Amino acid sequence: MTESKDTIGATGGPPGIWELAFPAILGNLLYAVVAMTQTKFVGELGPEALAAVGAGQRVFFALQAVLLAISAGTTALVARAWGAGDPHEASRVTVTSLILGCLFSLVVTVFGVVFADSIAGIFGLDEETNRLAAENIRMLSAFNVAFAVNFILSSALRAAGDAWTPLLIGGVVNVINVPLLYIFVYGKFGAPMLGPTGAALSAGLAFTAGAVLLLALWMNQRFRISYLTVGWFSRARFRRLFDIGYPAGLEQLVFQAGFFGFLMLIGIYYGTEAFAAYNIGVNLLNVCMVVGFGFSIAGSTLVGQHLGANDFEGAVRSGWRACAMAMVSMGLLGAIVIYFARDLAVFFLGDEEVTIELTVQFTYVLGAMMSLLAIDFAIGGALRGAGDTRFPLIATFVGLIGMRCGLAALFTFLGLPVVWVYGALIGDYVVKGAMLLWRFHSGRWKLAVRNEDLDFAS
C-alpha cells in the first residue's frame, strides 16, 4: 500500500465500538418507540388489526431481501475501502449500490402491489385480517424506493464511520411518522380513517421525507461519502457487490421463508390471537434488538476497516468486543422486559385476555434468548463486514429452517400448546449462535475478500 493508506480510515484512525454503536442504538431506539406507538394505536382496533400489520410487515421484509443483499455488499466494500484510506472507492461503491438498490426496489414495488392479496392469504388468517394485511403490503410496497435510499445511504455512511448522520435523519423520520400515525390510523383532522393501512402510509411518507433530505445533503457534498456522477460504473465493482451480496440475499430469503412457515403454523393452527401475540412480543423486545443492531453495525464496520488496513488482530478484537457488549446489554434489557411483560401487554392490548396471556408467554421465551440473539447480531455482523456472507447463510438455514421450523412442525403435529411452538426458537438461537462463534474463532473469514482483489490495493 502507499504511504497515505497505512492508517485505518481516510481520516487517519478507527472509530471505537461505542462511537459507532451508540448513535446506531439511539437511532433504532427511536424506531422502536415509534413501533410501540404504532402497536398502541393499532392495538386499540383489536387483535385482527395487529395481526394484519404483523403479516404485512413480514411480507414487506421478505420483499426487501434483495435490498438487504446490496446493503451487505455496500457495508463490506465501503468499510474495506475506508480502512485502506481510499474514500474515492468508497464513494464509487455507494453510487453503484444506490442505483442497484433503486432499480431492484422498483421491481419489488410492482410485485408487492400486484400480488399483495395472494401473498397475504398464506398465513391462514380470517378474511377481514387478510384484506387488511394485503392493503398494508400494497401501501408499504409503494414506498420501496424511499426505503432503498434511506437504507443504502445510511449503510454507506456507517461503514465509513459516520453513525451520527443516520441518527439525525432517523430522528427527522420518526418526528414526522408519529403525528402521521395518529392522523391516518384514526382519521383525524379531516384525513380518512385507514386503520392498519394508515400505519403503512405514515411510515412511507416519513421515509420519503428522510430520503429526500439524505439525497439533498449528499448531492450538495455534505457527507464524507462524496456524490459522484462519473467514474462509478465498473463491471468489476458490480461483480464484487454481487459476490458479497448474493449470499446475504439468499440468507434473507431463507430467513423470511422460515418465518413465513413458522407464522403460518401459528396462524393456521392456533388462531389470530396467537399470531398477534407473537408480533406484539417482538415489538416489546425491540428495545433489546435495536441495541444488538447497533453492535452489529459497529462490528461489521470495524472488522471491515481493520481488514482494509491489513490489521487482522484489530479485526478479531473488534468482533469479540462487539459480541461481549451486545450479550451483556441485550441480556439485561431482556430481563427487564420479562419482569414487566404482563404490564406492557395490558398497556398495549387493554382487556384482550387471551392475547395478553399468549403475549406474556412469548415474551418470556424470547426475552430469555436475548443474550444468544446478541451473538447473531454481533458475530453475524462481523462476518458480513469481512465479506464472509456465505457462512451466516448456512447458519440461518440450519438454525431457522432445521431447528425452529422443524421443532415447531413437530410440536404442532403433537397438538401441544402454542407456547411450545414459541419455544422452538430456543433451538434456533442455540444452534445458530454456536455455529457463528465457531466460524469467527476459526479465523477463516479473514480472507473472504482479499485487498489485492480490490481497486484500492497497491
C-alpha distance (Angstrom), angle and dihedral (degrees) to the residues before:
residue distance angle dihedral
M1 . . .
T2 3.77 . .
E3 3.78 121.4 .
S4 3.82 93.1 -102.1
K5 3.79 90.1 59.7
D6 3.77 99.9 52.2
T7 3.79 95.4 99.1
I8 3.75 128.3 63.4
G9 3.75 114.1 -94.3
A10 3.76 135.0 4.1
T11 3.81 89.6 -88.2
G12 3.80 95.2 53.6
G13 3.80 106.4 -102.9
P14 3.78 144.1 48.7
P15 3.79 120.4 -104.5
G16 3.79 118.2 -121.9
I17 3.78 123.4 -108.0
W18 3.80 92.5 -105.7
E19 3.81 91.7 47.4
L20 3.80 87.7 63.2
A21 3.79 101.4 28.9
F22 3.82 99.5 46.2
P23 3.84 98.9 59.7
A24 3.82 90.2 40.3
I25 3.80 89.6 52.2
L26 3.81 91.7 48.1
G27 3.79 91.7 48.8
N28 3.77 93.4 49.8
L29 3.79 92.1 44.1
L30 3.78 85.9 60.1
Y31 3.80 89.4 52.7
A32 3.82 89.5 47.4
V33 3.80 90.4 53.0
V34 3.80 89.8 50.9
A35 3.82 90.1 48.0
M36 3.81 89.7 52.6
T37 3.80 90.3 47.2
Q38 3.80 88.6 51.3
T39 3.82 89.8 49.0
K40 3.80 90.2 51.3
F41 3.80 94.0 48.6
V42 3.80 95.7 43.7
G43 3.81 92.7 38.8
E44 3.79 89.8 64.8
L45 3.82 87.0 64.1
G46 3.83 91.8 60.1
P47 3.82 139.7 -98.7
E48 3.82 91.6 -68.0
A49 3.80 90.6 62.6
L50 3.81 91.4 47.0
A51 3.79 91.6 48.6
A52 3.81 90.0 49.8
V53 3.81 92.0 53.0
G54 3.81 90.9 46.8
A55 3.80 92.8 50.0
G56 3.80 91.9 45.3
Q57 3.79 92.7 50.7
R58 3.80 92.5 47.4
V59 3.81 91.4 53.7
F60 3.79 91.1 44.7
F61 3.81 91.2 53.3
A62 3.81 89.6 50.0
L63 3.79 91.0 53.1
Q64 3.81 88.9 51.8
A65 3.82 93.1 62.1
V66 3.80 93.1 105.4
L67 3.80 91.1 49.7
L68 3.81 91.0 51.1
A69 3.81 89.2 50.2
I70 3.80 91.6 54.4
S71 3.79 89.8 46.3
A72 3.81 91.0 54.3
G73 3.79 90.0 55.1
T74 3.80 90.7 45.3
T75 3.80 93.2 53.5
A76 3.80 95.0 46.4
L77 3.81 96.5 45.9
V78 3.81 98.1 39.7
A79 3.82 91.8 48.1
R80 3.81 91.3 46.9
A81 3.82 92.5 49.1
W82 3.81 92.4 45.5
G83 3.79 91.6 49.4
A84 3.80 89.4 51.5
G85 3.81 90.8 52.9
D86 3.81 96.2 -110.2
P87 3.84 107.6 125.9
H88 3.81 91.5 165.0
E89 3.80 92.1 63.2
A90 3.81 89.3 46.1
S91 3.81 88.1 55.5
R92 3.81 93.0 47.3
V93 3.81 91.1 51.1
T94 3.81 90.0 50.2
V95 3.81 93.6 53.2
T96 3.80 91.6 46.7
S97 3.80 91.8 48.5
L98 3.79 93.9 47.9
I99 3.79 93.7 51.2
L100 3.80 91.4 48.0
G101 3.79 91.4 46.7
C102 3.78 94.2 51.2
L103 3.81 93.5 47.1
F104 3.79 93.1 50.7
S105 3.80 90.7 44.1
L106 3.79 90.1 58.7
V107 3.81 90.0 54.3
V108 3.81 91.1 48.1
T109 3.81 89.9 49.2
V110 3.80 91.6 58.5
F111 3.80 91.7 46.4
G112 3.81 93.7 48.5
V113 3.79 94.6 47.6
V114 3.82 96.0 45.8
F115 3.81 99.2 42.7
A116 3.82 101.3 32.6
D117 3.81 94.9 114.0
S118 3.79 94.9 48.3
I119 3.79 93.4 46.7
A120 3.80 94.5 47.8
G121 3.81 90.6 53.9
I122 3.80 95.1 65.0
F123 3.81 93.3 77.9
G124 3.80 92.8 68.2
L125 3.80 94.9 -128.9
D126 3.79 124.6 150.7
E127 3.80 120.6 -78.4
E128 3.82 97.5 -100.4
T129 3.82 92.8 47.2
N130 3.82 89.7 49.4
R131 3.80 90.6 52.7
L132 3.80 92.2 49.8
A133 3.82 91.9 46.3
A134 3.82 91.6 51.5
E135 3.80 90.9 51.3
N136 3.81 89.2 50.0
I137 3.81 92.2 50.9
R138 3.80 92.4 47.3
M139 3.80 92.8 50.2
L140 3.82 94.8 47.1
S141 3.81 91.0 47.6
A142 3.80 91.0 56.9
F143 3.82 89.8 66.5
N144 3.81 98.6 47.2
V145 3.81 95.5 119.2
A146 3.81 91.4 53.4
F147 3.80 90.1 51.0
A148 3.82 89.4 49.2
V149 3.81 93.7 53.4
N150 3.80 91.9 49.7
F151 3.78 93.7 45.4
I152 3.82 99.8 45.7
L153 3.81 98.5 41.2
S154 3.80 92.8 44.4
S155 3.82 90.8 49.3
A156 3.80 91.4 50.2
L157 3.80 93.1 49.0
R158 3.81 92.5 49.4
A159 3.81 90.8 47.6
A160 3.81 88.1 55.0
G161 3.81 89.6 52.4
D162 3.82 98.6 -99.7
A163 3.79 106.3 122.0
W164 3.82 95.3 151.4
T165 3.79 98.7 69.3
P166 3.83 93.2 56.8
L167 3.82 87.1 48.8
L168 3.82 92.0 54.3
I169 3.80 92.5 45.8
G170 3.78 89.7 47.5
G171 3.79 89.3 52.0
V172 3.80 90.1 55.1
V173 3.81 90.7 48.6
N174 3.80 92.6 51.0
V175 3.80 94.6 45.2
I176 3.80 87.9 55.8
N177 3.80 95.0 41.4
V178 3.83 100.2 56.1
P179 3.83 99.2 58.2
L180 3.81 90.1 41.5
L181 3.81 88.6 54.6
Y182 3.78 90.2 55.7
I183 3.79 92.4 45.8
F184 3.82 99.7 47.1
V185 3.81 102.0 32.1
Y186 3.81 92.6 52.2
G187 3.81 100.3 25.0
K188 3.80 98.7 -118.6
F189 3.83 129.8 170.1
G190 3.79 93.1 21.0
A191 3.80 95.7 -51.9
P192 3.82 119.4 131.2
M193 3.80 116.9 -98.2
L194 3.82 101.4 -113.0
G195 3.81 101.1 167.4
P196 3.85 111.6 -166.4
T197 3.81 90.8 1.0
G198 3.80 88.3 57.7
A199 3.81 89.2 60.9
A200 3.81 90.0 56.6
L201 3.81 92.7 45.9
S202 3.81 91.4 50.0
A203 3.80 92.2 51.7
G204 3.80 92.1 46.5
L205 3.80 94.5 51.3
A206 3.81 92.5 45.2
F207 3.81 93.1 50.5
T208 3.80 90.3 46.6
A209 3.80 88.9 57.6
G210 3.82 89.3 49.0
A211 3.80 91.6 49.6
V212 3.80 92.6 50.8
L213 3.81 90.8 49.7
L214 3.81 93.0 47.7
L215 3.80 92.8 49.5
A216 3.81 92.8 46.5
L217 3.81 93.0 51.9
W218 3.81 93.0 43.0
M219 3.80 94.9 48.8
N220 3.81 88.8 50.0
Q221 3.83 89.5 54.7
R222 3.81 95.4 -114.1
F223 3.83 94.2 138.2
R224 3.79 132.8 72.4
I225 3.82 85.8 -121.4
S226 3.81 103.1 74.9
Y227 3.79 125.3 -134.6
L228 3.83 109.7 -120.6
T229 3.78 131.6 -173.9
V230 3.81 97.7 -178.1
G231 3.78 136.8 38.4
W232 3.78 96.4 33.7
F233 3.81 98.7 100.5
S234 3.78 112.2 94.6
R235 3.78 129.3 144.8
A236 3.79 89.5 -147.4
R237 3.82 90.4 55.6
F238 3.80 91.8 49.1
R239 3.80 88.8 48.8
R240 3.82 92.5 51.1
L241 3.79 91.0 49.6
F242 3.79 89.1 49.8
D243 3.82 95.0 46.6
I244 3.81 92.3 51.9
G245 3.77 97.1 33.9
Y246 3.79 105.2 46.4
P247 3.84 95.6 67.4
A248 3.81 88.2 49.7
G249 3.80 88.9 50.2
L250 3.79 91.2 49.2
E251 3.80 88.7 48.2
Q252 3.78 89.8 55.0
L253 3.80 91.2 48.2
V254 3.81 90.0 50.6
F255 3.79 89.6 44.6
Q256 3.78 93.7 51.4
A257 3.82 93.5 41.4
G258 3.79 88.7 53.4
F259 3.78 92.0 49.6
F260 3.79 90.7 46.7
G261 3.78 90.7 53.9
F262 3.80 92.2 44.3
L263 3.80 93.8 49.5
M264 3.81 92.5 42.6
L265 3.80 88.8 59.3
I266 3.79 90.5 50.5
G267 3.82 95.2 44.4
I268 3.80 96.9 44.2
Y269 3.80 100.2 40.1
Y270 3.81 104.0 27.3
G271 3.81 105.1 30.4
T272 3.78 142.2 -126.4
E273 3.83 95.2 -55.6
A274 3.81 92.8 56.8
F275 3.82 90.1 45.8
A276 3.81 92.0 50.0
A277 3.83 91.6 46.0
Y278 3.81 90.4 58.0
N279 3.80 92.6 53.8
I280 3.81 93.5 44.1
G281 3.81 91.5 50.4
V282 3.80 90.8 51.3
N283 3.80 89.5 52.1
L284 3.81 91.3 49.7
L285 3.81 90.0 54.4
N286 3.79 94.3 43.6
V287 3.79 88.4 101.7
C288 3.81 88.1 65.5
M289 3.79 95.0 44.2
V290 3.78 95.1 50.7
V291 3.80 88.2 56.2
G292 3.79 88.4 52.9
F293 3.78 90.4 48.5
G294 3.80 89.3 54.3
F295 3.80 91.3 55.4
S296 3.80 89.9 44.2
I297 3.80 88.7 57.9
A298 3.80 91.7 46.0
G299 3.80 93.1 48.3
S300 3.81 95.6 46.6
T301 3.81 93.5 45.9
L302 3.80 97.0 46.5
V303 3.80 95.0 42.7
G304 3.81 89.7 50.8
Q305 3.81 93.7 46.5
H306 3.80 94.0 47.1
L307 3.80 91.4 48.7
G308 3.80 89.4 49.3
A309 3.81 87.1 57.8
N310 3.85 91.5 44.6
D311 3.81 89.4 -114.9
F312 3.79 99.6 141.3
E313 3.81 95.3 166.8
G314 3.79 90.6 53.2
A315 3.80 90.0 51.2
V316 3.81 91.3 52.4
R317 3.82 92.8 47.9
S318 3.80 91.8 49.0
G319 3.80 92.7 52.1
W320 3.80 95.6 49.0
R321 3.80 93.8 44.4
A322 3.80 92.2 50.1
C323 3.80 89.3 50.1
A324 3.82 94.5 49.5
M325 3.80 93.2 48.0
A326 3.81 91.9 46.9
M327 3.81 93.6 49.7
V328 3.80 94.2 50.4
S329 3.80 97.0 43.9
M330 3.81 96.6 41.9
G331 3.80 91.7 45.2
L332 3.80 92.8 53.0
L333 3.79 93.6 46.0
G334 3.79 90.9 47.2
A335 3.80 90.2 54.7
I336 3.81 90.7 51.6
V337 3.81 92.7 50.9
I338 3.81 90.3 48.4
Y339 3.81 90.3 53.1
F340 3.81 92.1 53.6
A341 3.83 96.6 33.7
R342 3.80 97.5 116.4
D343 3.81 94.6 44.3
L344 3.80 90.5 49.8
A345 3.80 92.8 47.5
V346 3.81 91.2 50.7
F347 3.80 90.7 48.5
F348 3.79 92.8 54.4
L349 3.80 99.0 36.4
G350 3.79 106.6 32.6
D351 3.81 109.8 -160.6
E352 3.83 100.0 -9.1
E353 3.82 92.4 125.1
V354 3.80 98.8 178.7
T355 3.80 93.8 48.1
I356 3.82 91.0 44.4
E357 3.81 92.4 54.5
L358 3.81 92.9 47.2
T359 3.81 90.9 46.7
V360 3.81 90.9 53.4
Q361 3.79 91.4 49.6
F362 3.79 93.0 50.2
T363 3.82 92.4 44.9
Y364 3.81 90.3 54.6
V365 3.80 91.2 52.6
L366 3.80 98.2 44.7
G367 3.82 94.5 38.3
A368 3.79 90.9 56.4
M369 3.81 89.4 55.0
M370 3.80 97.4 55.1
S371 3.81 95.8 105.0
L372 3.80 90.6 52.3
L373 3.79 91.6 45.9
A374 3.82 86.6 53.3
I375 3.82 88.7 66.0
D376 3.78 89.6 56.1
F377 3.80 91.2 51.2
A378 3.81 99.8 43.2
I379 3.80 104.5 32.5
G380 3.80 92.9 34.8
G381 3.80 88.2 52.3
A382 3.81 91.9 47.8
L383 3.80 91.7 52.3
R384 3.80 92.3 48.4
G385 3.81 90.3 48.0
A386 3.80 87.3 56.7
G387 3.80 89.8 51.7
D388 3.82 92.2 -109.3
T389 3.79 95.9 131.8
R390 3.81 97.6 144.4
F391 3.80 98.4 71.0
P392 3.84 95.1 52.6
L393 3.82 85.5 53.7
I394 3.82 90.6 55.6
A395 3.82 92.1 45.4
T396 3.81 91.5 50.1
F397 3.80 91.9 50.1
V398 3.81 93.8 49.6
G399 3.81 95.3 41.9
L400 3.79 102.8 38.6
I401 3.80 103.0 30.1
G402 3.80 99.5 29.2
M403 3.79 101.1 37.4
R404 3.80 110.1 20.7
C405 3.79 99.5 36.5
G406 3.80 92.8 34.9
L407 3.80 93.4 52.3
A408 3.81 92.6 41.1
A409 3.82 90.8 53.3
L410 3.81 90.6 48.4
F411 3.81 93.4 49.2
T412 3.80 90.9 46.9
F413 3.81 91.4 49.6
L414 3.82 89.4 51.4
G415 3.82 89.8 51.8
L416 3.81 94.1 -121.7
P417 3.84 121.0 162.1
V418 3.80 116.6 -84.4
V419 3.82 91.7 -106.1
W420 3.82 86.5 72.5
V421 3.80 89.2 55.2
Y422 3.80 89.6 49.1
G423 3.80 87.7 50.4
A424 3.80 91.8 58.2
L425 3.81 87.5 83.6
I426 3.83 88.2 71.0
G427 3.80 89.8 70.0
D428 3.80 89.7 47.9
Y429 3.80 95.5 53.6
V430 3.82 95.4 42.1
V431 3.80 94.5 51.8
K432 3.80 96.5 39.7
G433 3.81 93.1 46.3
A434 3.81 91.7 51.0
M435 3.80 92.0 49.2
L436 3.81 93.8 49.5
L437 3.81 93.0 47.5
W438 3.80 90.4 51.1
R439 3.79 92.0 49.9
F440 3.79 94.9 49.5
H441 3.82 91.9 45.7
S442 3.82 90.4 51.8
G443 3.81 91.8 61.3
R444 3.80 93.0 -143.0
W445 3.81 89.9 127.1
K446 3.82 91.7 68.8
L447 3.80 93.2 82.1
A448 3.81 98.7 36.1
V449 3.82 86.6 111.6
R450 3.81 119.5 22.4
N451 3.80 120.3 -146.8
E452 3.79 90.9 -137.9
D453 3.81 88.7 63.3
L454 3.81 91.8 59.2
D455 3.80 130.9 80.4
F456 3.80 94.9 -113.2
A457 3.80 94.1 57.0
S458 3.76 115.2 112.9
